[in-house]
Amino acid sequence: MTTLVTGAAGFFGQQMVRRYLEIGRTVTALDSSEERLRGISEKGVRVIARDLKTRFTKEEVADLKNIRTIIHAASVSSPFSLLPKPVLADLNLETTRTLIQLAEDVGAARFVFISTPQVYTCLEDQYLLHETTPLPPPLGALAQMKTQAEQEILTRLGRGTVVLRPQCVYGPGDPLLVPALLDLVRSGSVPLFRGGAAETDFTHVEDLVDAVLAAERTRSAAARIFNISGGNPLQVKRFIDRIAAASGLEPRWRKAALPAAKSAVRIAEARSAITGHKSPPRLTRSLLAFLAFSQTHDISRAKAHLGWTPRHGIDEGLDALASWIAADGAGAGAEGVRQS
């Protein structure tokens, strides 16, 4: 019996594969990038590079008949929802449908889906959001696609499914969140809304790995969706200041009026859509929500039903992150689009 990890060459996927190897699990690593899979194959892991949107053939299904657990982390992301809806639908939703079909075909007993708390995001403060909180209208295409993917997985695969919603995953090697925020700092002044009061949760990547292992073991039938975070909210301004300092940068915070920003961002997104998103707006509704409004999450359900609790405190995590940034510079900047 083996475990299939999709998005295995991505930031979280690599950490997941590494942990499986440490505990002696047999792993098959699936990703769209053959080049990025090379480092994993050198560790003795079976790797499969293929278009994740294309349905598996009968021959491929037969070859994967020993798969009993699927960790579906494959996703196409861009910092703060800069990708247009058709692209996200094609690369995220269709990928998920392919994996649902594979799970049905091989008879997988467990399917763990890495979703996002962006499904909760709106332009207002929200504290201790629970998994049963009614979801607002999606603030962007990513939230819409992830919500739909969750629903389809839960409907088709039923009791063997676990959905995890990890907030702001970070850690050494992060290719998305940290570079995107550093690009924002480098681009000029950073808007400061409401005196920098906005706070959110951050999730160390190793805590997410722990949560997946706990999700595999759970026998609870009472819950299937779980919030995952470090459990200690931090001001977004403080997070940005800390990673910027580690890069030798000093953010130029500029006080900004929230009502004007809400109007401007809607106009900017509409203009970007007209041009086919060839020139994404510097400020999107998703980024505005991140910078201006608090969003924290109740993780008591994960603690109670999964027997999981975060091990990495935010101060400890920030120290390690700052050391990595100082050593590696967190790369040359955000890639804009990331398939993981």
ROZA-835054 format. One record per atom (N, C-alpha, C): residue in three letters; x, y, z. Coordinates in steps of 0.02 Angstrom, whole numbers, padded with zeros to 5 digits, always signed. Layout:
ROZA-835054
alaXYZ ...
This chain:
ROZA-835054
met+00042-00059+00000 met+00000+00000+00000 met+00045+00062+00000 thr+00023+00113-00036 thr+00064+00173-00042 thr+00021+00236-00039 thr+00054+00292-00030 thr+00021+00357-00025 thr+00040+00399-00086 leu-00009+00430-00117 leu+00004+00475-00173 leu+00001+00547-00149 val+00053+00585-00164 val+00054+00656-00147 val+00054+00696-00211 thr+00002+00735-00223 thr+00001+00778-00282 thr+00031+00846-00264 gly+00059+00880-00315 gly+00095+00941-00300 gly+00158+00927-00260 ala+00187+00868-00272 ala+00243+00844-00231 ala+00306+00885-00238 ala+00313+00922-00293 ala+00373+00963-00303 ala+00365+01033-00275 gly+00306+01048-00248 gly+00294+01114-00220 gly+00321+01121-00149 phe+00311+01179-00121 phe+00337+01195-00054 phe+00312+01146-00001 phe+00246+01140+00006 phe+00218+01094+00054 phe+00229+01021+00033 gly+00219+01007-00032 gly+00225+00939-00056 gly+00292+00908-00040 gln+00346+00946-00049 gln+00412+00920-00034 gln+00420+00904+00040 gln+00393+00947+00083 gln+00396+00934+00155 gln+00356+00872+00173 met+00300+00862+00140 met+00258+00804+00154 met+00294+00739+00134 val+00324+00739+00074 val+00360+00680+00051 val+00419+00665+00098 arg+00455+00717+00118 arg+00512+00707+00163 arg+00490+00674+00228 arg+00434+00696+00256 arg+00410+00668+00319 arg+00390+00595+00310 tyr+00357+00580+00255 tyr+00338+00511+00242 tyr+00400+00466+00239 leu+00452+00490+00207 leu+00513+00450+00203 leu+00543+00440+00273 glu+00540+00491+00314 glu+00567+00486+00382 glu+00531+00433+00423 ile+00466+00425+00412 ile+00428+00377+00452 ile+00420+00310+00416 gly+00455+00302+00359 gly+00456+00238+00326 gly+00397+00222+00282 arg+00364+00273+00257 arg+00306+00262+00213 arg+00328+00256+00140 thr+00291+00217+00101 thr+00301+00212+00029 thr+00262+00268-00004 val+00296+00307-00045 val+00265+00367-00073 val+00272+00369-00149 thr+00218+00391-00181 thr+00220+00408-00252 thr+00209+00482-00258 ala+00256+00517-00290 ala+00254+00590-00296 ala+00229+00609-00365 leu+00176+00648-00367 leu+00144+00668-00430 leu+00147+00744-00437 asp+00171+00767-00494 asp+00175+00839-00507 asp+00177+00850-00582 ser+00161+00910-00603 ser+00160+00925-00675 ser+00230+00940-00701 ser+00278+00953-00657 ser+00345+00973-00678 ser+00396+00917-00670 glu+00417+00890-00726 glu+00468+00837-00723 glu+00533+00864-00696 glu+00551+00925-00714 glu+00614+00954-00691 glu+00615+00961-00615 arg+00559+00986-00586 arg+00558+00997-00514 arg+00552+00932-00475 leu+00533+00878-00509 leu+00527+00813-00476 leu+00594+00777-00471 arg+00644+00800-00508 arg+00707+00764-00509 arg+00739+00758-00440 gly+00737+00811-00402 gly+00766+00809-00335 gly+00732+00758-00290 ile+00667+00748-00300 ile+00630+00700-00260 ile+00646+00629-00282 ser+00652+00617-00347 ser+00666+00550-00372 ser+00733+00525-00348 glu+00779+00571-00336 glu+00845+00551-00311 glu+00843+00523-00241 lys+00787+00535-00206 lys+00780+00510-00138 lys+00748+00440-00136 gly+00738+00410-00194 gly+00709+00343-00195 gly+00634+00342-00198 val+00603+00399-00211 val+00530+00403-00215 val+00509+00392-00287 arg+00455+00355-00297 arg+00429+00348-00365 arg+00396+00414-00385 val+00414+00440-00443 val+00386+00504-00465 val+00348+00495-00530 ile+00296+00535-00537 ile+00256+00536-00599 ile+00246+00608-00619 ala+00270+00625-00678 ala+00261+00693-00705 ala+00209+00689-00760 arg+00154+00723-00750 arg+00100+00721-00800 arg+00054+00782-00791 asp+00017+00796-00843 asp-00035+00847-00841 asp-00090+00824-00793 leu-00099+00859-00739 leu-00147+00838-00689 leu-00219+00849-00709 lys-00231+00883-00764 lys-00300+00894-00786 lys-00326+00836-00828 thr-00280+00796-00855 thr-00299+00742-00900 thr-00318+00680-00861 arg-00375+00652-00876 arg-00398+00593-00839 arg-00349+00534-00848 phe-00340+00495-00795 phe-00295+00438-00797 phe-00324+00383-00841 thr-00281+00352-00881 thr-00302+00297-00924 thr-00312+00234-00882 lys-00343+00184-00912 lys-00353+00120-00878 lys-00286+00089-00858 glu-00236+00097-00902 glu-00170+00070-00888 glu-00138+00106-00828 glu-00146+00172-00826 glu-00118+00209-00769 glu-00153+00191-00704 val-00219+00183-00707 val-00257+00164-00647 val-00233+00096-00622 ala-00224+00049-00667 ala-00200-00017-00648 ala-00131-00013-00616 asp-00089+00032-00642 asp-00022+00040-00615 asp-00022+00072-00545 leu-00077+00108-00530 leu-00082+00142-00465 leu-00132+00108-00418 lys-00146+00046-00430 lys-00198+00010-00391 lys-00180+00003-00318 asn-00116+00010-00300 asn-00096+00004-00229 asn-00105+00069-00190 ile-00127+00122-00223 ile-00137+00186-00188 ile-00197+00179-00141 arg-00185+00193-00077 arg-00240+00191-00029 arg-00254+00259+00003 thr-00205+00304-00001 thr-00214+00372+00026 thr-00191+00422-00027 ile-00231+00473-00038 ile-00212+00527-00084 ile-00210+00593-00045 ile-00153+00626-00047 ile-00145+00693-00018 ile-00146+00742-00077 his-00200+00777-00086 his-00208+00820-00144 his-00188+00892-00127 ala-00124+00908-00141 ala-00098+00975-00127 ala-00084+01013-00191 ala-00094+00981-00248 ala-00080+01015-00312 ala-00126+01075-00320 ser-00098+01131-00337 ser-00138+01192-00344 ser-00099+01243-00385 val-00135+01283-00420 val-00104+01340-00454 val-00124+01403-00416 ser-00075+01439-00392 ser-00088+01498-00351 ser-00052+01558-00379 ser-00077+01616-00364 ser-00042+01678-00377 ser-00053+01722-00316 pro-00005+01765-00301 pro-00011+01806-00241 pro-00076+01846-00240 phe-00118+01831-00191 phe-00178+01870-00179 phe-00225+01874-00239 ser-00235+01815-00270 ser-00287+01806-00321 ser-00279+01851-00381 leu-00221+01848-00413 leu-00210+01889-00472 leu-00230+01852-00536 leu-00241+01787-00531 leu-00258+01749-00591 leu-00332+01755-00608 pro-00349+01756-00673 pro-00420+01759-00693 pro-00456+01694-00680 lys-00521+01699-00674 lys-00563+01641-00657 lys-00555+01583-00705 pro-00554+01593-00772 pro-00548+01535-00816 pro-00484+01495-00805 val-00429+01529-00791 val-00365+01495-00779 val-00369+01454-00715 leu-00396+01483-00662 leu-00401+01447-00599 leu-00450+01388-00605 ala-00503+01397-00642 ala-00551+01343-00650 ala-00518+01285-00687 asp-00480+01301-00739 asp-00449+01249-00779 asp-00395+01213-00740 leu-00353+01251-00705 leu-00294+01221-00674 leu-00308+01195-00603 asn-00358+01219-00570 asn-00373+01195-00502 asn-00433+01149-00499 leu-00489+01171-00525 leu-00550+01131-00520 leu-00545+01067-00562 glu-00520+01074-00623 glu-00515+01015-00666 glu-00464+00965-00639 thr-00410+00991-00609 thr-00362+00947-00577 thr-00394+00907-00520 thr-00434+00941-00480 thr-00468+00908-00425 thr-00515+00854-00450 arg-00552+00868-00503 arg-00598+00818-00530 arg-00561+00756-00555 thr-00502+00768-00585 thr-00461+00712-00607 thr-00441+00668-00548 leu-00422+00700-00493 leu-00400+00662-00434 leu-00458+00627-00400 ile-00517+00658-00400 ile-00576+00625-00373 ile-00590+00560-00412 gln-00586+00565-00478 gln-00598+00505-00519 gln-00546+00452-00505 leu-00483+00472-00498 leu-00430+00424-00482 leu-00444+00390-00416 ala-00464+00430-00366 ala-00479+00401-00300 ala-00534+00349-00305 glu-00585+00363-00345 glu-00640+00316-00354 glu-00615+00253-00391 asp-00574+00263-00441 asp-00551+00207-00482 asp-00505+00159-00444 val-00462+00186-00400 val-00416+00142-00364 val-00444+00121-00296 gly-00501+00149-00278 gly-00531+00132-00214 gly-00493+00158-00154 ala-00467+00220-00160 ala-00430+00250-00105 ala-00473+00256-00042 ala-00444+00239+00015 ala-00481+00240+00078 ala-00482+00310+00109 arg-00433+00351+00092 arg-00428+00418+00123 arg-00406+00468+00070 phe-00440+00526+00071 phe-00424+00581+00024 phe-00419+00644+00066 val-00359+00672+00071 val-00348+00734+00109 val-00337+00791+00060 phe-00380+00840+00063 phe-00377+00897+00017 phe-00352+00959+00053 ile-00301+00991+00024 ile-00274+01053+00052 ile-00312+01111+00019 ser-00357+01140+00057 ser-00397+01196+00032 ser-00367+01261+00057 thr-00409+01312+00068 thr-00384+01377+00090 thr-00437+01414+00131 pro-00416+01452+00183 pro-00462+01495+00219 pro-00484+01556+00179 gln-00459+01564+00118 gln-00484+01618+00077 gln-00559+01610+00062 val-00585+01550+00074 val-00657+01541+00065 val-00697+01582+00115 tyr-00665+01602+00171 tyr-00698+01644+00222 tyr-00690+01719+00208 thr-00641+01737+00168 thr-00618+01806+00165 thr-00670+01854+00138 cys-00676+01911+00173 cys-00719+01965+00150 cys-00689+02030+00176 leu-00718+02086+00155 leu-00690+02151+00174 leu-00720+02176+00239 glu-00709+02137+00292 glu-00727+02156+00360 glu-00689+02112+00408 asp-00684+02134+00471 asp-00650+02095+00522 asp-00689+02031+00537 gln-00653+01976+00547 gln-00684+01912+00566 gln-00638+01877+00616 tyr-00666+01859+00672 tyr-00625+01829+00725 tyr-00649+01759+00742 leu-00601+01714+00753 leu-00615+01645+00773 leu-00667+01613+00728 leu-00655+01616+00665 leu-00699+01585+00616 leu-00702+01510+00627 his-00762+01483+00628 his-00772+01411+00637 his-00788+01380+00570 glu-00776+01315+00564 glu-00788+01281+00501 glu-00862+01283+00481 thr-00906+01293+00528 thr-00978+01297+00513 thr-01000+01368+00496 thr-00955+01416+00498 thr-00972+01485+00481 thr-00996+01489+00409 pro-01055+01518+00397 pro-01078+01525+00327 pro-01027+01563+00285 leu-01012+01538+00227 leu-00961+01570+00185 leu-00990+01630+00148 pro-00952+01684+00144 pro-00975+01743+00107 pro-00968+01732+00032 pro-00996+01777-00008 pro-00982+01772-00080 pro-00906+01773-00091 pro-00880+01731-00135 pro-00807+01726-00144 pro-00777+01793-00165 leu-00721+01809-00133 leu-00688+01873-00146 leu-00644+01870-00208 gly-00636+01812-00235 gly-00595+01805-00295 gly-00605+01736-00325 ala-00574+01725-00383 ala-00583+01662-00417 ala-00555+01603-00378 leu-00500+01613-00342 leu-00471+01558-00304 leu-00519+01534-00250 ala-00549+01580-00213 ala-00597+01560-00161 ala-00656+01524-00192 gln-00679+01547-00249 gln-00736+01515-00282 gln-00718+01444-00303 met-00659+01435-00333 met-00638+01369-00357 met-00626+01321-00299 lys-00596+01345-00245 lys-00583+01301-00188 lys-00648+01280-00154 thr-00695+01327-00148 thr-00760+01310-00119 thr-00794+01255-00159 gln-00794+01264-00224 gln-00826+01214-00268 gln-00790+01147-00264 ala-00723+01149-00261 ala-00684+01088-00257 ala-00700+01050-00192 glu-00704+01087-00137 glu-00722+01056-00073 glu-00788+01020-00078 gln-00838+01054-00106 gln-00905+01026-00110 gln-00906+00962-00153 glu-00870+00964-00209 glu-00870+00905-00253 glu-00833+00846-00220 ile-00779+00859-00186 ile-00742+00806-00152 ile-00785+00774-00097 leu-00815+00815-00056 leu-00855+00790-00001 leu-00916+00751-00026 thr-00946+00775-00080 thr-01005+00743-00107 thr-00989+00675-00139 arg-00936+00674-00178 arg-00921+00613-00215 arg-00883+00561-00175 leu-00839+00582-00130 leu-00796+00534-00095 leu-00820+00519-00024 gly-00862+00562+00003 gly-00895+00546+00067 gly-00849+00540+00127 arg-00859+00487+00166 arg-00829+00482+00233 arg-00753+00478+00233 gly-00723+00457+00179 gly-00650+00451+00178 gly-00615+00516+00165 thr-00652+00570+00161 thr-00623+00635+00142 thr-00611+00679+00203 val-00554+00714+00202 val-00539+00766+00251 val-00516+00828+00213 val-00546+00885+00229 val-00527+00949+00199 val-00492+00992+00251 leu-00432+01015+00235 leu-00393+01058+00280 leu-00390+01128+00250 arg-00401+01178+00293 arg-00397+01248+00272 arg-00341+01283+00311 pro-00278+01278+00287 pro-00222+01308+00323 pro-00213+01382+00304 gln-00207+01424+00354 gln-00202+01496+00342 gln-00129+01518+00338 cys-00112+01552+00283 cys-00046+01583+00274 cys+00011+01535+00291 val+00020+01484+00251 val+00074+01436+00264 val+00141+01468+00249 tyr+00188+01461+00295 tyr+00253+01493+00287 tyr+00307+01446+00314 gly+00369+01465+00303 gly+00426+01427+00327 gly+00484+01436+00280 pro+00544+01416+00300 pro+00602+01420+00255 pro+00588+01384+00189 gly+00602+01418+00134 gly+00589+01389+00069 gly+00524+01412+00038 asp+00484+01452+00073 asp+00419+01475+00048 asp+00428+01512-00018 pro+00397+01488-00072 pro+00405+01520-00137 pro+00351+01570-00155 leu+00303+01581-00110 leu+00245+01620-00131 leu+00229+01678-00084 leu+00209+01664-00022 leu+00187+01717+00023 leu+00242+01767+00037 val+00299+01743+00060 val+00354+01789+00077 val+00379+01828+00017 pro+00395+01795-00040 pro+00417+01834-00098 pro+00365+01886-00121 ala+00300+01867-00117 ala+00249+01915-00139 ala+00248+01977-00095 leu+00255+01966-00030 leu+00255+02024+00016 leu+00319+02065+00009 leu+00375+02032-00004 leu+00437+02070-00014 leu+00433+02109-00079 asp+00401+02082-00130 asp+00391+02120-00192 asp+00349+02182-00179 leu+00299+02175-00136 leu+00256+02231-00118 leu+00298+02286-00085 val+00343+02265-00040 val+00387+02314-00006 val+00433+02347-00056 arg+00461+02308-00102 arg+00509+02336-00150 arg+00475+02382-00201 ser+00410+02373-00212 ser+00376+02410-00265 ser+00363+02483-00247 gly+00374+02502-00185 gly+00363+02571-00165 gly+00329+02573-00097 ser+00286+02621-00086 ser+00253+02627-00022 ser+00202+02571-00013 val+00194+02550+00050 val+00146+02497+00068 val+00088+02531+00103 pro+00027+02521+00079 pro-00030+02555+00111 pro-00041+02531+00182 leu-00051+02578+00227 leu-00064+02563+00297 leu-00136+02581+00313 phe-00176+02530+00323 phe-00247+02540+00337 phe-00260+02532+00411 arg-00302+02577+00438 arg-00327+02572+00506 arg-00270+02566+00557 gly-00215+02601+00543 gly-00158+02602+00589 gly-00122+02536+00594 gly-00133+02490+00547 gly-00099+02426+00549 gly-00130+02377+00599 ala-00194+02385+00612 ala-00227+02343+00663 ala-00242+02272+00639 ala-00242+02261+00573 ala-00261+02195+00547 ala-00214+02141+00572 glu-00243+02085+00592 glu-00203+02028+00613 glu-00233+01964+00583 thr-00191+01914+00578 thr-00214+01850+00552 thr-00173+01794+00582 asp-00191+01733+00565 asp-00154+01674+00587 asp-00102+01656+00534 phe-00048+01626+00556 phe+00003+01600+00510 phe+00015+01527+00529 thr+00028+01485+00479 thr+00036+01414+00489 thr+00105+01391+00467 his+00144+01366+00514 his+00210+01339+00495 his+00199+01277+00452 val+00238+01269+00400 val+00228+01214+00353 val+00234+01146+00388 glu+00276+01140+00439 glu+00282+01077+00475 glu+00218+01061+00515 asp+00184+01113+00539 asp+00121+01101+00574 asp+00067+01077+00525 leu+00070+01100+00463 leu+00024+01075+00413 leu+00039+01002+00397 val+00102+00984+00393 val+00121+00914+00383 val+00093+00871+00440 asp+00101+00894+00502 asp+00073+00858+00559 asp-00002+00849+00553 ala-00036+00902+00529 ala-00109+00899+00523 ala-00130+00847+00471 val-00092+00842+00417 val-00109+00791+00366 val-00101+00721+00395 leu-00048+00709+00431 leu-00038+00643+00462 leu-00095+00627+00511 ala-00116+00678+00548 ala-00172+00669+00594 ala-00237+00656+00557 ala-00246+00690+00500 ala-00307+00681+00460 ala-00310+00611+00431 glu-00253+00582+00415 glu-00252+00513+00390 glu-00276+00464+00443 arg-00259+00478+00506 arg-00273+00430+00560 arg-00344+00436+00588 thr-00376+00493+00577 thr-00439+00506+00611 thr-00492+00454+00594 arg-00530+00436+00644 arg-00588+00391+00635 arg-00653+00428+00649 ser-00648+00493+00662 ser-00707+00532+00677 ser-00751+00539+00617 ala-00816+00529+00627 ala-00864+00539+00574 ala-00904+00603+00584 ala-00886+00641+00636 ala-00925+00699+00654 ala-00905+00762+00615 ala-00845+00762+00587 ala-00821+00821+00552 ala-00776+00801+00495 arg-00777+00841+00443 arg-00734+00827+00385 arg-00693+00888+00363 ile-00711+00947+00386 ile-00675+01008+00367 ile-00642+01037+00430 phe-00577+01056+00423 phe-00540+01080+00481 phe-00498+01141+00465 asn-00504+01192+00508 asn-00459+01249+00505 asn-00391+01228+00534 ile-00337+01252+00502 ile-00270+01237+00526 ile-00231+01303+00529 ser-00201+01316+00587 ser-00158+01375+00594 ser-00114+01367+00655 gly-00071+01416+00666 gly-00028+01414+00724 gly-00064+01431+00788 gly-00125+01459+00783 gly-00165+01471+00842 gly-00149+01535+00879 asn-00100+01574+00856 asn-00082+01636+00888 asn-00080+01692+00836 pro-00133+01731+00829 pro-00136+01784+00778 pro-00079+01834+00786 leu-00058+01862+00730 leu-00004+01911+00729 leu-00026+01968+00683 gln-00006+02029+00702 gln-00021+02086+00658 gln+00015+02077+00591 val-00021+02087+00538 val+00008+02080+00471 val+00066+02128+00463 lys+00060+02188+00489 lys+00114+02238+00484 lys+00178+02211+00517 arg+00170+02179+00573 arg+00229+02153+00607 arg+00263+02098+00565 phe+00223+02055+00535 phe+00251+02002+00493 phe+00290+02032+00435 ile+00260+02082+00401 ile+00294+02113+00344 ile+00357+02149+00367 asp+00354+02186+00422 asp+00413+02220+00448 asp+00469+02171+00462 arg+00452+02113+00490 arg+00503+02065+00509 arg+00537+02034+00449 ile+00499+02013+00399 ile+00530+01982+00341 ile+00568+02034+00299 ala+00543+02095+00299 ala+00577+02148+00262 ala+00645+02163+00294 ala+00647+02167+00360 ala+00710+02180+00395 ala+00761+02125+00381 ala+00737+02063+00378 ala+00782+02007+00363 ala+00812+02012+00293 ser+00777+02048+00249 ser+00800+02057+00180 ser+00839+02122+00172 gly+00848+02158+00226 gly+00882+02222+00222 gly+00839+02277+00194 leu+00774+02269+00200 leu+00727+02319+00174 leu+00690+02353+00231 glu+00666+02412+00218 glu+00625+02448+00267 glu+00561+02471+00232 pro+00504+02442+00250 pro+00442+02461+00217 pro+00426+02535+00226 arg+00403+02566+00173 arg+00381+02636+00177 arg+00305+02634+00184 trp+00283+02631+00245 trp+00211+02628+00259 trp+00179+02696+00245 arg+00123+02695+00210 arg+00088+02756+00193 arg+00015+02749+00215 lys-00007+02796+00258 lys-00077+02793+00280 lys-00124+02798+00220 ala-00173+02753+00220 ala-00219+02751+00163 ala-00291+02748+00189 ala-00335+02781+00152 ala-00406+02783+00171 ala-00440+02720+00143 leu-00475+02685+00186 leu-00506+02622+00167 leu-00563+02630+00116 pro-00609+02677+00126 pro-00664+02683+00077 pro-00638+02696+00006 ala-00589+02740+00001 ala-00561+02755-00065 ala-00526+02694-00095 ala-00493+02655-00053 ala-00458+02595-00076 ala-00507+02543-00102 lys-00564+02535-00068 lys-00614+02487-00090 lys-00640+02504-00160 ser-00652+02567-00171 ser-00676+02588-00237 ser-00622+02579-00290 ala-00561+02599-00273 ala-00506+02597-00321 ala-00490+02525-00342 val-00493+02480-00293 val-00473+02411-00309 val-00524+02377-00354 arg-00588+02394-00346 arg-00638+02365-00390 arg-00629+02390-00462 ile-00614+02453-00468 ile-00602+02482-00535 ile-00540+02450-00566 ala-00487+02442-00525 ala-00425+02414-00551 ala-00433+02342-00573 glu-00471+02303-00535 glu-00482+02234-00554 glu-00525+02229-00617 ala-00573+02273-00624 ala-00615+02273-00684 ala-00574+02290-00746 arg-00530+02339-00739 arg-00487+02357-00795 arg-00440+02300-00814 ser-00414+02267-00764 ser-00369+02211-00776 ser-00405+02155-00813 ala-00468+02142-00793 ala-00507+02090-00826 ala-00519+02106-00899 ile-00532+02170-00914 ile-00544+02191-00983 ile-00483+02178-01027 thr-00424+02185-00999 thr-00362+02175-01037 thr-00338+02103-01035 gly-00379+02059-01008 gly-00358+01988-01003 gly-00307+01977-00950 his-00305+02020-00900 his-00260+02015-00843 his-00186+02017-00864 lys-00173+02052-00920 lys-00103+02059-00942 lys-00064+02103-00894 ser-00099+02148-00860 ser-00067+02193-00811 ser-00107+02191-00746 pro-00091+02142-00702 pro-00130+02135-00640 pro-00124+02197-00597 pro-00177+02216-00563 pro-00174+02274-00519 pro-00127+02263-00461 arg-00096+02316-00438 arg-00049+02310-00381 arg-00087+02291-00318 leu-00148+02316-00311 leu-00189+02301-00253 leu-00253+02267-00276 thr-00264+02206-00251 thr-00325+02169-00266 thr-00370+02168-00203 arg-00432+02146-00211 arg-00476+02141-00153 arg-00448+02092-00101 ser-00417+02038-00125 ser-00388+01989-00080 ser-00330+02019-00040 leu-00287+02056-00073 leu-00231+02089-00038 leu-00257+02143+00008 leu-00308+02180-00014 leu-00338+02231+00029 leu-00366+02200+00093 ala-00399+02143+00086 ala-00426+02109+00146 ala-00369+02088+00192 phe-00314+02064+00164 phe-00257+02042+00204 phe-00225+02100+00242 leu-00219+02158+00209 leu-00185+02215+00239 leu-00230+02255+00287 ala-00296+02254+00274 ala-00340+02300+00310 ala-00384+02268+00363 phe-00398+02202+00357 phe-00447+02171+00402 phe-00419+02110+00437 ser-00441+02100+00498 ser-00420+02042+00536 ser-00459+01980+00514 gln-00425+01924+00512 gln-00458+01860+00498 gln-00422+01806+00539 thr-00454+01783+00592 thr-00426+01731+00634 thr-00472+01670+00635 his-00445+01612+00655 his-00481+01550+00646 his-00482+01507+00709 asp-00539+01479+00722 asp-00548+01433+00778 asp-00520+01365+00757 ile-00470+01339+00792 ile-00441+01274+00774 ile-00459+01220+00825 ser-00510+01233+00865 ser-00529+01185+00917 ser-00555+01120+00887 arg-00588+01123+00829 arg-00614+01062+00799 arg-00556+01015+00779 ala-00503+01043+00750 ala-00445+01001+00732 ala-00413+00970+00793 lys-00410+01009+00846 lys-00381+00982+00908 lys-00423+00925+00936 ala-00489+00934+00935 ala-00534+00884+00965 ala-00541+00821+00922 his-00549+00830+00857 his-00565+00773+00814 his-00504+00741+00782 leu-00451+00779+00771 leu-00391+00751+00740 leu-00337+00735+00792 gly-00344+00761+00852 gly-00292+00752+00902 gly-00228+00789+00882 trp-00237+00843+00847 trp-00181+00883+00821 trp-00176+00949+00858 thr-00115+00972+00867 thr-00105+01039+00895 thr-00041+01068+00864 pro-00038+01132+00849 pro+00022+01161+00819 pro+00082+01157+00867 arg+00140+01142+00840 arg+00201+01136+00881 arg+00247+01197+00874 his+00237+01238+00823 his+00283+01292+00809 his+00251+01359+00827 gly+00278+01393+00877 gly+00254+01459+00895 gly+00274+01510+00842 ile+00236+01565+00839 ile+00249+01614+00787 ile+00317+01647+00795 asp+00339+01660+00856 asp+00405+01691+00866 asp+00461+01645+00843 glu+00456+01582+00862 glu+00505+01533+00840 glu+00505+01526+00764 gly+00445+01523+00735 gly+00439+01517+00663 gly+00467+01577+00626 leu+00454+01637+00653 leu+00480+01698+00621 leu+00556+01701+00625 asp+00584+01678+00681 asp+00657+01677+00687 asp+00688+01633+00633 ala+00661+01573+00624 ala+00687+01528+00573 ala+00677+01556+00503 leu+00619+01587+00492 leu+00604+01616+00427 leu+00651+01674+00412 ala+00663+01716+00462 ala+00708+01773+00453 ala+00779+01750+00438 ser+00802+01696+00471 ser+00869+01669+00458 ser+00874+01645+00386 trp+00822+01611+00362 trp+00823+01587+00293 trp+00823+01645+00243 ile+00782+01696+00257 ile+00779+01753+00212 ile+00847+01788+00209 ala+00878+01797+00268 ala+00942+01831+00271 ala+00995+01792+00233 ala+00991+01726+00234 ala+01041+01684+00201 ala+01028+01678+00126 asp+00965+01670+00107 asp+00948+01657+00037 asp+00914+01715+00002 gly+00893+01765+00039 gly+00859+01821+00009 gly+00788+01807-00013 ala+00761+01749+00007 ala+00693+01729-00012 ala+00683+01732-00087 gly+00737+01715-00123 gly+00731+01715-00196 gly+00734+01786-00223 ala+00724+01791-00287 ala+00728+01857-00320 ala+00662+01892-00323 gly+00610+01861-00296 gly+00544+01891-00298 gly+00492+01840-00315 ala+00430+01858-00307 ala+00376+01811-00319 ala+00372+01792-00393 glu+00352+01730-00406 glu+00347+01706-00474 glu+00283+01729-00507 gly+00236+01754-00467 gly+00173+01777-00496 gly+00123+01720-00501 val+00144+01664-00529 val+00101+01605-00533 val+00141+01546-00511 arg+00111+01504-00470 arg+00147+01448-00442 arg+00104+01385-00445 gln+00128+01334-00479 gln+00094+01270-00478 gln+00131+01224-00430 ser+00097+01197-00381 ser+00131+01159-00329 ser+00091+01097-00313 
